[in-house]
Amino acid sequence: MLQVVSRDIRRILTQRARYFNIVLDDVSITQLTFSRDYTAAVESKQVAQQDAERAKFVVRFHCVGASGIMGTHNMGTCRMCAVLITGGQS
């Protein structure tokens, strides 16, 4: 994300400087910060993604087991799978 913002700033500054007949060889961004709300939203999204991945792993491990063989387990009727998949919400 930071690289995208940095690249866009560099491109915009270079184009704007060209309008005034100034050629920029290099643009260096030394400090770039995002608002608290934006940072919190990004962190929340990352945590949610990690939680989803963890839940998938737990369900897979519970339902399939360490052997990787499904056997006779039925995810549709398993109470633990239902709780894991829905996050405990009915």
C-alpha positions, 0 to 999 in steps of 0.5 A: 500500500505504501509503495502504491501511494509513494508511486502515485505521489511521485507521478503526480509531482513529476507531472506537475513539475513538468508543467513549470518546465522542471524535471525531477530526477528523483522524489524521496518520501521521507515520512508518510502517515495515514489517519488513525481511522484508516490505520484502524480499518486496515488493522481490523481487516487484517485481523478479520482475515487472520481469524477467518484463516484460523477458523478454516484451519481449525475446521479442516483439522477437526473435520479431516484430522491430521491424517488428511482423510475425511472418513465418516465425518459429516460437517453438516451434522457436526455441532463443533463444525457449525459453531466454528463456521458461524463463529458461534452465532446462530 
